[in-house]
C-alpha cells in the first residue's frame, strides 16, 4: 500500500508543521464524544451539573474524547500506516460548546530505535477561540508516532521487543 | 502517628503502588464503539473503515487505539447495580477519603501496546502512584493524584498503560472558574 497517503519516516524533518484541523464544537460534539467513550459523568452532558457543581462555563470535552481527537489529528497526517505509540496531554482549560477548536502540531524529533522502528515526536496544541472567552490554549500534547521507514515497512506488524513505544 | 497538613495520610500512603480493583470487562470489544468514536471525531482513517486496509496492515480489524479505556467502563445501569457506576474507582475513593465533592482530570498519558481487537475481553487494574498535599487552583482547594491503569487482553498480553492525573477539589466560597 505504497500510496500517496503513506508518510515515510525519511520525509519528515524536525520543524515540520502538520496540517491544521479546525472544528466548531457544539453540544453534540461534547455529548457524542462522551457517550462514544462510555463516559457517563454528568459534566459532559448536563449543563446545570457542569456550571453549578463543577463551576465551569458549560459541559466540556471529556478526556478520552480529547485523546481520540489527538489521534485523528495525528493520523490524518500520517495515513493509516502511522501507529501512535504514546501520547501525553495536559488539559489546562476546558473545551466548551461554542468554541472553535484548532489543532496545530510541530515535529520536535525523529529517530530510529534499536529495533529499526522509525519514530517522530510531535508537539500538539489544542487551541480554542470564542467571542467571549477569547483565545485559549486548552490542551498540550506530546505524541510519539511510528512511521514506515520504507514503502513496504509496516509499524503495525511490530510486536514484542520490536515495538518500543 | 498523625500526618501534617501537607502530608499524605498514612492510610492513603499505604495504598500507593498497590494494585487495586483488578477486574475483567463484562462485555467483549466490538467494532461499533470504534465507529462511534470515529464518528464523534470525524475520523476517516481507512484502517478502521476499509476491511481490505485492515487485513493488509493489522491482519484484520482492530479497535481505535484511543478507545482503550472505554472497554473497562461499566454500563450506566445494569440489573442489580445500585448507585452510580464509575470507571476509575480509585479516583472516586480519593474524592470520598478527602471529602472533595468535585474532580476533574488534568493529565493523561496513554502507551499503546498490542492492538485491541473485536472479540477481545479486556482486564485492568488500578495503581495509585502519588497524592499531593493540599493545593488551591482557580477551581477550588483540593489535591492532585496520579493513578496508573494497566490493560491486558484475555491472552494476558499487555494492550496498553494509562496514567491519569486527577484533581479533587472543593469550590471555594465565591470561587469557581
Interface residues (C-beta under 8 A of the other chain):
Chain A: X1 X23 X29 X32 X33 X35 X36 X37 X38 X39 X40 X43 X53 X54 X55 X56 X57 X63 X64 X65 X66 X67 X68 X69 X70 X71 X72 X75 X76 X80 X81 X83 X84 X85 X86 X87 X88 X89 X90 X91 X92 X154 X156 X159 X163 X165
Chain B: X33 X36 X37 X39 X40 X41 X42 X43 X45 X46 X47 X53 X56 X57 X58 X64 X65 X66 X67 X69 X70 X73 X76 X85 X87 X101 X102 X104 X105 X106 X107 X108 X109 X110 X111 X112 X113 X114 X115 X139 X140 X164 X171 X175 X176 X177
